Each structure stands twice: as C-alpha cells, then as structure tokens.
Amino acid sequence: MILTTIQLQHYFEDSDQRDAYFILNPDELDIGLLISTADIYERWDGTIWSRVNAIIRGPQGFTGSGNTGGTGNTGAQGVQGAFGGPQGYQGTKGNTGGTGGTGRQGFIGLQGVTGATGNTGATGATGNTGETGATGNTGTTGTTGATGSTGATGDKMLLQKFCL
C-alpha cells in the first residue's frame, strides 16, 4: 500500500494552473507524485498525468486498555545460508558504462519580453559620382508662338543721299 499526502501547493483549480506551476517547479515533478486538479486526484507517471481514486485513511484510534503479556523465550539461531560468510573486500572500480538514451523533451518556456530598440548606426560614406550618361536625341520643333503686339514708333532720322 502506498501512503501519500498531497502537499498544500499541489491543489490546482484546473490543468492550465497545474502545468504552469510545474513549468516553474520541475524539480517537484517526481514519478508517483499525487496532486488534485479541480477536485480530481492525479498521479504523475513520468510522461502523463493519470486519474486515480483516493483512499482516505482517518486518524489513528485510541490505544486499548489491558495488561501486556509476558515476553516469550528467544528462539534458536537459524542455519546460515549457502552464500553466507564474512563480507569480502571491495573490488576495483569498473569501467565507465555506456551513455544513456536521450531524456524526454522539457516543457516549453515562457516567451521573454522584447528588448529595447538599439541606437541608429552611423551613416555610411558617400559613394563616387557615376559616369555622365549619353546625350539624348534632339526633340521635335514646337509650334510657332503667337505674334506679339506692335511696339511704339521710334524717332525719325533724316537720310541724306550721297553722290560721288
């Protein structure tokens, strides 16, 4: 018979609360651990939680009254077994055993907070000016513009005729 007492910190309202607690306290997650989740008893088997029935045992009763009987005679010593004898010397240390298998995957951890944005880095050096592109084709001639208004009349000059 296995006698187990549920620790006060192992009573949970639901499975989410239970799982969150053991993510933060994995050292308490031993095989055979008994807990209560939403008034249902569960036992950890190393892989999953299994539902179990509770057998509740009450407090010890009162000691009865009456006289204690006398002590009986000591019995004869039994025959020594086939592999008996004094303990031998400790043997030499053996070779290191092989590597064990990979353990089960741990619980998914809580996501951490996003870190602060870093400072803007320095501006890079200005690159060299590229080569001048080829000259484009001459565009088409535009339409003739409107004729402007006639200007003011200028001063008259006297022309002389020269003969030679």
Backbone as ProteinMPNN parsed JSONL, in Angstrom:
{"seq_chain_A": "MILTTIQLQHYFEDSDQRDAYFILNPDELDIGLLISTADIYERWDGTIWSRVNAIIRGPQGFTGSGNTGGTGNTGAQGVQGAFGGPQGYQGTKGNTGGTGGTGRQGFIGLQGVTGATGNTGATGATGNTGETGATGNTGTTGTTGATGSTGATGDKMLLQKFCL", "coords_chain_A": {"N_chain_A": [[0.843, -1.188, 0.0], [0.575, 2.196, -0.847], [1.213, 5.115, 0.805], [0.295, 8.359, 0.619], [0.519, 11.859, 0.939], [-1.051, 14.802, -0.104], [0.619, 17.711, -0.891], [0.115, 21.1, 0.218], [0.622, 23.052, -1.781], [0.043, 21.657, -4.051], [-2.61, 21.591, -4.888], [-4.809, 22.351, -7.409], [-6.745, 24.583, -9.475], [-7.335, 24.072, -12.174], [-6.138, 22.292, -15.14], [-4.452, 23.971, -16.609], [-3.416, 25.731, -14.692], [-2.053, 23.859, -13.127], [-0.113, 22.87, -15.028], [1.372, 25.216, -15.565], [2.476, 25.692, -13.023], [4.242, 23.473, -12.69], [5.993, 23.917, -14.78], [7.445, 26.018, -13.808], [8.448, 24.824, -11.511], [10.019, 22.328, -11.94], [11.575, 20.515, -10.52], [9.982, 19.381, -8.584], [8.49, 17.499, -9.808], [8.125, 14.432, -9.541], [8.134, 10.904, -10.266], [5.17, 9.221, -9.503], [4.093, 11.253, -8.011], [1.383, 12.705, -6.307], [-1.447, 14.686, -6.924], [-4.084, 17.21, -6.798], [-6.454, 18.2, -9.086], [-8.903, 20.368, -9.877], [-10.577, 19.059, -7.997], [-10.115, 16.41, -8.699], [-8.166, 13.522, -8.387], [-4.812, 13.034, -9.357], [-1.981, 11.239, -10.665], [1.467, 11.431, -11.4], [3.185, 9.774, -13.956], [5.637, 9.974, -15.056], [5.417, 10.597, -17.695], [2.741, 11.296, -18.385], [-0.22, 12.678, -16.764], [-2.227, 10.688, -14.743], [-5.523, 9.738, -13.924], [-6.579, 8.934, -10.648], [-8.079, 6.961, -7.987], [-8.979, 7.992, -4.738], [-8.022, 6.794, -1.564], [-9.019, 7.281, 1.526], [-7.68, 7.662, 4.693], [-8.425, 7.706, 8.038], [-7.637, 9.365, 11.234], [-5.448, 7.795, 13.677], [-6.806, 5.478, 16.017], [-7.789, 5.382, 19.547], [-5.558, 4.038, 22.057], [-5.929, 0.774, 23.252], [-7.032, -0.701, 26.419], [-5.669, -2.725, 29.084], [-3.714, -5.518, 30.309], [-0.264, -6.044, 29.519], [1.111, -8.853, 27.993], [3.569, -11.349, 29.024], [7.104, -11.535, 28.07], [8.19, -13.69, 25.551], [10.272, -16.681, 25.17], [13.592, -16.556, 23.74], [14.175, -17.563, 20.468], [15.927, -20.284, 18.808], [19.01, -19.849, 16.948], [18.956, -19.528, 13.441], [19.921, -21.669, 10.655], [22.871, -20.962, 8.782], [22.849, -19.465, 5.586], [23.479, -20.712, 2.162], [25.196, -18.961, 0.815], [26.636, -17.676, 2.717], [28.894, -16.162, 5.126], [31.731, -14.041, 5.95], [31.806, -10.586, 4.888], [33.338, -9.799, 1.84], [36.336, -8.19, 0.491], [36.252, -4.857, -0.922], [35.817, -4.58, -4.368], [37.772, -3.59, -7.321], [37.369, -0.475, -9.062], [35.028, -0.409, -11.67], [34.813, -0.212, -15.326], [33.709, 2.759, -17.042], [30.296, 3.032, -17.76], [28.172, 2.756, -20.712], [26.808, 5.534, -22.614], [23.693, 6.823, -21.655], [20.295, 6.838, -22.953], [18.639, 9.547, -24.717], [16.978, 11.953, -22.797], [13.531, 12.87, -22.01], [11.838, 15.535, -23.755], [11.907, 18.84, -22.516], [9.524, 21.106, -20.892], [7.81, 23.701, -22.718], [9.16, 26.88, -22.565], [8.326, 30.092, -21.09], [7.623, 32.964, -23.094], [9.97, 35.502, -23.498], [10.269, 39.083, -22.783], [10.22, 41.654, -25.317], [13.204, 43.108, -26.355], [14.774, 46.397, -25.96], [14.892, 48.826, -28.633], [17.806, 49.329, -30.475], [20.34, 51.976, -30.848], [20.468, 54.178, -33.738], [22.628, 53.387, -36.346], [25.816, 54.712, -37.575], [25.953, 56.909, -40.483], [26.796, 55.721, -43.651], [29.731, 56.16, -45.827], [29.722, 58.57, -48.562], [29.151, 57.554, -51.828], [31.111, 57.354, -54.963], [30.63, 59.68, -57.723], [28.652, 58.724, -60.437], [29.26, 57.831, -63.983], [28.713, 60.24, -66.671], [25.74, 60.175, -68.473], [24.759, 59.17, -71.866], [24.176, 61.634, -74.5], [20.938, 62.732, -75.196], [18.513, 62.335, -77.93], [17.67, 64.991, -80.313], [14.86, 66.922, -79.681], [11.505, 67.276, -81.082], [10.483, 70.111, -83.13], [8.747, 72.779, -81.73], [5.44, 74.272, -81.983], [4.821, 77.402, -83.714], [4.85, 80.369, -81.909], [2.386, 82.815, -80.784], [1.975, 86.003, -82.483], [3.501, 88.928, -81.311], [2.418, 92.072, -79.861], [2.441, 95.242, -81.679], [5.198, 97.404, -81.445], [6.068, 100.667, -79.96], [6.305, 103.703, -81.973], [9.363, 104.797, -83.27], [11.928, 107.511, -83.129], [12.269, 109.767, -85.908], [14.66, 109.801, -88.52], [16.84, 111.745, -90.451], [17.663, 111.132, -93.717], [20.352, 111.322, -95.818], [21.395, 111.744, -99.104], [24.087, 110.631, -100.841], [26.349, 111.541, -103.29], [28.688, 110.553, -105.627]], "CA_chain_A": [[0.0, 0.0, 0.0], [1.316, 3.448, -0.929], [0.576, 6.16, 1.606], [0.748, 9.633, 0.077], [-0.193, 13.058, 1.363], [-0.938, 15.865, -1.097], [1.139, 18.955, -0.33], [-0.829, 22.215, 0.029], [0.873, 23.759, -3.042], [-0.301, 20.782, -5.168], [-4.043, 21.639, -5.176], [-4.937, 23.275, -8.529], [-8.098, 24.84, -9.963], [-7.502, 23.434, -13.476], [-4.893, 21.728, -15.68], [-3.57, 25.064, -17.027], [-2.712, 26.195, -13.492], [-1.131, 22.765, -12.783], [1.002, 22.837, -15.975], [2.189, 26.421, -15.352], [3.22, 25.51, -11.769], [5.352, 22.536, -12.852], [6.99, 24.518, -15.667], [8.3, 26.837, -12.939], [8.978, 23.994, -10.422], [10.173, 20.976, -12.489], [12.235, 19.629, -9.551], [8.957, 18.746, -7.764], [7.747, 16.572, -10.667], [8.671, 13.093, -9.361], [7.236, 9.812, -10.64], [4.328, 8.827, -8.381], [3.577, 12.439, -7.316], [-0.08, 12.767, -6.263], [-1.95, 16.064, -6.853], [-5.52, 17.362, -7.002], [-6.778, 19.201, -10.095], [-10.363, 20.539, -9.953], [-11.137, 18.009, -7.15], [-9.831, 15.091, -9.267], [-6.818, 13.122, -7.998], [-3.98, 12.616, -10.485], [-0.638, 10.771, -10.317], [2.429, 11.612, -12.499], [3.888, 8.512, -14.202], [6.879, 10.291, -15.764], [5.07, 11.041, -19.044], [1.425, 11.942, -18.381], [-0.986, 12.644, -15.522], [-3.276, 9.673, -14.789], [-6.555, 9.896, -12.899], [-6.551, 7.854, -9.656], [-9.078, 7.029, -6.928], [-8.382, 8.262, -3.43], [-8.419, 6.004, -0.404], [-8.759, 8.216, 2.611], [-7.484, 6.978, 5.964], [-8.658, 8.616, 9.147], [-6.59, 9.394, 12.26], [-5.296, 6.575, 14.473], [-7.729, 5.398, 17.143], [-7.211, 5.387, 20.896], [-4.895, 2.808, 22.481], [-6.806, -0.024, 24.105], [-6.571, -0.89, 27.796], [-5.447, -4.116, 29.443], [-2.356, -5.845, 30.714], [0.615, -6.541, 28.48], [1.575, -10.198, 28.298], [5.0, -11.518, 29.272], [7.98, -11.722, 26.925], [8.452, -15.1, 25.285], [11.672, -17.116, 25.113], [14.309, -16.293, 22.494], [14.267, -18.765, 19.648], [17.272, -20.725, 18.409], [19.519, -19.178, 15.746], [18.73, -20.306, 12.235], [21.077, -22.172, 9.911], [23.414, -19.961, 7.864], [22.523, -19.754, 4.2], [24.508, -21.261, 1.288], [26.139, -17.936, 0.38], [26.981, -16.939, 3.924], [30.299, -15.88, 5.364], [32.014, -12.616, 6.141], [31.793, -9.758, 3.682], [34.653, -9.734, 1.192], [36.905, -6.859, 0.238], [35.631, -4.11, -2.021], [36.513, -4.785, -5.637], [38.289, -2.405, -8.009], [36.372, 0.307, -9.783], [34.784, -0.906, -13.02], [34.871, 0.742, -16.43], [32.552, 3.635, -17.186], [29.239, 2.454, -18.587], [27.815, 3.473, -21.939], [25.956, 6.713, -22.48], [22.263, 6.516, -21.642], [19.476, 7.42, -24.017], [18.242, 10.943, -24.58], [15.814, 12.158, -21.922], [12.359, 13.464, -22.645], [11.933, 16.969, -24.027], [11.369, 19.67, -21.437], [8.346, 21.928, -21.165], [8.045, 24.929, -23.47], [9.323, 28.002, -21.649], [7.551, 31.307, -21.33], [8.291, 33.864, -24.013], [10.51, 36.684, -22.831], [9.85, 40.39, -23.286], [11.004, 42.162, -26.432], [14.247, 44.028, -25.913], [14.709, 47.775, -26.445], [15.48, 49.062, -29.94], [19.146, 49.91, -30.37], [20.568, 53.279, -31.476], [20.692, 54.156, -35.176], [24.06, 53.317, -36.671], [26.393, 55.851, -38.303], [25.691, 56.942, -41.917], [27.943, 55.251, -44.433], [30.418, 57.151, -46.672], [29.068, 58.863, -49.833], [29.808, 56.858, -52.938], [31.603, 58.175, -56.077], [29.632, 60.083, -58.718], [28.667, 57.824, -61.593], [29.608, 58.437, -65.271], [27.658, 61.007, -67.329], [25.033, 59.355, -69.456], [24.816, 59.594, -73.267], [23.305, 62.762, -74.865], [19.696, 62.251, -75.796], [18.175, 62.822, -79.276], [17.059, 66.314, -80.383], [13.412, 66.805, -79.642], [10.769, 67.84, -82.224], [10.29, 71.554, -83.071], [7.421, 73.109, -81.242], [4.605, 75.119, -82.843], [5.182, 78.821, -83.679], [4.058, 81.064, -80.921], [1.536, 83.923, -81.242], [2.7, 87.231, -82.811], [3.363, 89.898, -80.248], [1.811, 93.35, -80.243], [3.353, 96.169, -82.343], [5.851, 98.29, -80.498], [5.887, 102.11, -80.13], [7.014, 104.261, -83.12], [10.612, 105.4, -82.839], [12.257, 108.839, -83.659], [12.571, 109.75, -87.325], [16.02, 110.27, -88.815], [16.973, 112.34, -91.76], [18.608, 110.406, -94.534], [20.963, 112.12, -96.862], [21.834, 110.98, -100.237], [25.459, 111.0, -101.206], [26.73, 111.256, -104.678], [30.11, 110.5, -105.771]], "C_chain_A": [[0.884, 1.245, 0.0], [0.543, 4.504, -0.153], [1.147, 7.496, 1.149], [-0.119, 10.759, 0.623], [0.01, 14.12, 0.292], [-0.482, 17.131, -0.39], [0.168, 20.102, -0.657], [-0.638, 22.926, -1.311], [0.504, 22.918, -4.27], [-1.806, 20.607, -5.344], [-4.236, 22.714, -6.244], [-6.395, 23.395, -8.953], [-8.356, 24.137, -11.294], [-6.137, 22.981, -13.993], [-3.942, 22.819, -16.166], [-2.75, 25.576, -15.844], [-1.673, 25.146, -13.067], [0.103, 22.784, -13.688], [1.929, 24.033, -15.787], [3.04, 26.273, -14.092], [4.427, 24.602, -11.987], [6.366, 22.981, -13.9], [7.975, 25.332, -14.829], [8.961, 26.019, -11.832], [9.196, 22.551, -10.895], [10.83, 20.006, -11.513], [11.227, 18.928, -8.641], [8.203, 17.651, -8.521], [8.401, 15.194, -10.62], [7.643, 12.052, -9.786], [6.486, 9.37, -9.386], [3.742, 10.007, -7.621], [2.056, 12.476, -7.424], [-0.493, 14.223, -6.083], [-3.466, 16.04, -6.977], [-5.741, 18.502, -7.984], [-8.293, 19.238, -10.234], [-11.065, 19.393, -9.226], [-11.034, 16.611, -7.748], [-8.393, 14.75, -8.893], [-6.072, 12.593, -9.218], [-2.604, 12.213, -9.97], [0.242, 10.9, -11.565], [3.197, 10.304, -12.697], [5.202, 8.73, -14.953], [6.63, 10.795, -17.172], [3.766, 11.832, -19.052], [0.833, 11.881, -16.978], [-2.098, 11.614, -15.7], [-4.234, 9.907, -13.637], [-6.498, 8.694, -11.957], [-7.673, 8.053, -8.649], [-8.375, 7.243, -5.601], [-8.919, 7.274, -2.407], [-8.027, 6.856, 0.795], [-8.718, 7.439, 3.916], [-7.612, 8.0, 7.072], [-7.534, 8.582, 10.166], [-6.577, 8.089, 13.056], [-6.237, 6.626, 15.675], [-6.993, 5.392, 18.484], [-6.556, 4.038, 21.186], [-5.825, 2.068, 23.454], [-6.213, -0.183, 25.506], [-6.393, -2.379, 28.058], [-3.987, -4.343, 29.777], [-1.57, -6.36, 29.521], [1.106, -7.91, 28.904], [3.077, -10.239, 28.486], [5.775, -11.723, 27.992], [8.271, -13.201, 26.762], [9.941, -15.39, 25.249], [12.277, -16.784, 23.759], [14.443, -17.587, 21.737], [15.711, -19.078, 19.287], [17.684, -20.008, 17.139], [19.335, -20.099, 14.565], [20.036, -20.724, 11.571], [21.531, -21.099, 8.933], [23.152, -20.397, 6.436], [23.731, -20.209, 3.393], [25.552, -20.223, 0.894], [26.605, -17.102, 1.559], [28.474, -16.691, 4.028], [30.527, -14.403, 5.536], [32.026, -11.879, 4.808], [33.204, -9.67, 3.128], [35.119, -8.304, 1.011], [36.194, -6.189, -0.928], [36.465, -4.295, -3.275], [37.007, -3.475, -6.234], [37.17, -1.741, -8.793], [36.256, -0.216, -11.212], [34.894, 0.202, -14.059], [33.594, 1.581, -16.47], [31.549, 3.001, -18.137], [28.958, 3.308, -19.815], [26.901, 4.652, -21.643], [24.491, 6.295, -22.551], [21.538, 7.205, -22.781], [19.136, 8.873, -23.715], [16.991, 11.034, -23.72], [14.664, 12.804, -22.679], [12.547, 14.967, -22.8], [11.279, 17.742, -22.893], [10.146, 20.464, -21.874], [8.742, 23.176, -21.955], [8.11, 26.076, -22.473], [8.441, 29.181, -22.01], [8.333, 32.223, -22.256], [8.743, 35.102, -23.255], [10.001, 37.972, -23.457], [10.755, 40.82, -24.429], [11.994, 43.201, -25.915], [14.08, 45.411, -26.529], [15.376, 47.886, -27.818], [16.82, 49.766, -29.767], [19.233, 51.261, -31.07], [20.785, 53.113, -32.977], [22.188, 54.19, -35.444], [24.506, 54.544, -37.452], [26.07, 55.747, -39.791], [26.955, 56.529, -42.655], [28.524, 56.364, -45.304], [29.65, 57.335, -47.982], [29.845, 58.203, -50.957], [30.283, 57.831, -54.02], [30.471, 58.501, -57.036], [29.756, 59.168, -59.924], [29.014, 58.569, -62.877], [28.407, 59.174, -65.858], [27.024, 60.146, -68.406], [25.149, 59.926, -70.866], [23.828, 60.733, -73.516], [22.082, 62.216, -75.574], [19.464, 62.845, -77.186], [17.529, 64.206, -79.182], [15.554, 66.142, -80.451], [12.759, 67.437, -80.869], [10.552, 69.328, -82.005], [8.864, 71.836, -82.641], [6.665, 74.008, -82.214], [5.025, 76.574, -82.649], [4.258, 79.517, -82.713], [3.247, 82.211, -81.532], [2.396, 85.154, -81.493], [2.43, 88.239, -81.725], [2.745, 91.209, -80.76], [2.878, 94.272, -80.852], [3.902, 97.132, -81.317], [5.596, 99.777, -80.82], [6.728, 102.611, -81.313], [8.239, 105.003, -82.61], [10.808, 106.792, -83.459], [12.599, 108.724, -85.132], [13.962, 110.307, -87.526], [16.041, 110.796, -90.256], [18.035, 111.571, -92.543], [19.169, 111.335, -95.608], [21.499, 111.211, -97.933], [23.19, 111.474, -100.623], [25.694, 110.631, -102.629], [28.239, 111.248, -104.731], [30.521, 110.894, -107.117]], "O_chain_A": [[1.839, 1.328, 0.772], [-0.632, 4.754, -0.421], [2.347, 7.737, 1.277], [-1.336, 10.62, 0.75], [1.132, 14.318, -0.173], [-1.1, 17.576, 0.578], [-0.513, 20.073, -1.681], [-1.616, 23.361, -1.92], [0.63, 23.389, -5.401], [-2.247, 19.593, -5.886], [-3.871, 23.869, -6.024], [-7.178, 22.454, -8.817], [-9.463, 23.655, -11.531], [-5.109, 23.248, -13.371], [-2.729, 22.615, -16.141], [-1.55, 25.823, -15.967], [-0.553, 25.493, -12.694], [1.232, 22.722, -13.2], [3.149, 23.881, -15.845], [4.201, 26.682, -14.084], [5.523, 24.917, -11.524], [7.489, 22.478, -13.915], [9.177, 25.34, -15.095], [9.95, 26.474, -11.258], [8.62, 21.631, -10.315], [10.667, 18.794, -11.654], [11.592, 17.958, -7.978], [7.372, 16.954, -7.939], [9.14, 14.821, -11.531], [6.438, 12.278, -9.683], [7.091, 9.168, -8.333], [2.971, 9.807, -6.682], [1.504, 12.297, -8.51], [0.029, 14.92, -5.212], [-4.064, 14.993, -7.228], [-5.287, 19.624, -7.761], [-8.905, 18.257, -10.658], [-12.02, 18.816, -9.745], [-11.781, 15.716, -7.353], [-7.497, 15.578, -9.056], [-6.61, 11.815, -10.005], [-2.114, 12.756, -8.981], [-0.177, 10.526, -12.661], [3.788, 9.776, -11.755], [5.81, 7.772, -15.431], [7.529, 11.365, -17.79], [3.688, 12.906, -19.65], [1.31, 11.14, -16.118], [-2.831, 11.656, -16.688], [-3.823, 10.23, -12.523], [-6.38, 7.557, -12.414], [-8.165, 9.167, -8.469], [-7.284, 6.717, -5.38], [-10.109, 6.959, -2.386], [-6.847, 7.112, 1.037], [-9.618, 6.651, 4.207], [-6.967, 9.048, 7.035], [-6.566, 7.843, 9.986], [-7.576, 7.37, 13.101], [-6.44, 7.683, 16.273], [-5.764, 5.396, 18.547], [-6.954, 3.016, 20.627], [-6.419, 2.666, 24.35], [-5.054, 0.153, 25.748], [-6.923, -3.204, 27.314], [-3.137, -3.48, 29.559], [-2.112, -7.019, 28.634], [1.48, -8.103, 30.061], [3.78, -9.286, 28.151], [5.201, -12.044, 26.951], [8.566, -13.889, 27.739], [10.768, -14.479, 25.291], [11.572, -16.736, 22.751], [14.793, -18.613, 22.321], [16.601, -18.242, 19.443], [16.838, -19.604, 16.342], [19.534, -21.309, 14.671], [21.108, -20.204, 11.882], [20.711, -20.409, 8.327], [23.228, -21.585, 6.123], [24.867, -20.115, 3.858], [26.704, -20.587, 0.658], [26.934, -15.927, 1.393], [29.225, -16.987, 3.098], [29.628, -13.597, 5.299], [32.228, -12.473, 3.748], [34.159, -9.484, 3.882], [34.412, -7.347, 1.327], [35.618, -6.846, -1.795], [37.689, -4.175, -3.235], [36.706, -2.393, -5.729], [36.167, -2.365, -9.137], [37.264, -0.438, -11.883], [35.045, 1.379, -13.732], [32.541, 1.161, -15.991], [31.92, 2.494, -19.195], [29.445, 4.433, -19.936], [26.307, 4.751, -20.569], [24.104, 5.504, -23.412], [22.101, 8.047, -23.48], [19.326, 9.355, -22.598], [16.048, 10.265, -23.907], [14.806, 13.224, -23.827], [13.317, 15.589, -22.068], [10.232, 17.349, -22.378], [9.783, 20.493, -23.05], [9.878, 23.644, -21.864], [7.221, 26.228, -21.635], [7.882, 29.248, -23.105], [9.563, 32.256, -22.211], [7.989, 35.674, -22.469], [9.382, 37.959, -24.521], [11.911, 40.406, -24.506], [11.634, 44.071, -25.121], [13.339, 45.583, -27.497], [16.303, 47.139, -28.129], [16.931, 50.707, -28.982], [18.318, 51.651, -31.795], [21.223, 52.059, -33.439], [22.92, 54.956, -34.816], [23.68, 55.321, -37.932], [25.926, 54.644, -40.318], [28.056, 56.955, -42.304], [27.883, 57.397, -45.5], [29.008, 56.404, -48.467], [31.071, 58.298, -51.012], [29.907, 59.003, -54.004], [29.502, 57.753, -57.169], [30.865, 58.877, -60.374], [29.062, 59.799, -62.882], [27.255, 58.819, -65.606], [27.721, 59.467, -69.16], [25.597, 61.061, -71.035], [22.788, 60.819, -72.863], [22.182, 61.347, -76.441], [20.166, 63.78, -77.573], [16.934, 64.57, -78.167], [15.046, 65.307, -81.199], [13.459, 68.096, -81.638], [10.447, 69.784, -80.866], [7.911, 71.221, -83.119], [7.251, 74.459, -83.198], [5.515, 76.954, -81.585], [3.049, 79.288, -82.699], [3.431, 82.53, -82.706], [3.412, 85.354, -80.828], [1.299, 88.4, -81.267], [2.581, 91.4, -81.965], [4.069, 94.112, -80.583], [3.185, 97.614, -80.439], [4.979, 100.097, -81.836], [7.756, 102.012, -81.628], [8.162, 105.749, -81.634], [9.96, 107.231, -84.237], [13.152, 107.714, -85.569], [14.396, 111.189, -86.784], [15.325, 110.31, -91.131], [19.159, 111.39, -92.077], [18.404, 112.071, -96.232], [21.973, 110.1, -97.697], [23.393, 112.684, -100.717], [25.299, 109.568, -103.109], [28.927, 111.889, -103.936], [31.715, 110.907, -107.418]]}, "name": "protein", "num_of_chains": 1, "seq": "MILTTIQLQHYFEDSDQRDAYFILNPDELDIGLLISTADIYERWDGTIWSRVNAIIRGPQGFTGSGNTGGTGNTGAQGVQGAFGGPQGYQGTKGNTGGTGGTGRQGFIGLQGVTGATGNTGATGATGNTGETGATGNTGTTGTTGATGSTGATGDKMLLQKFCL"}
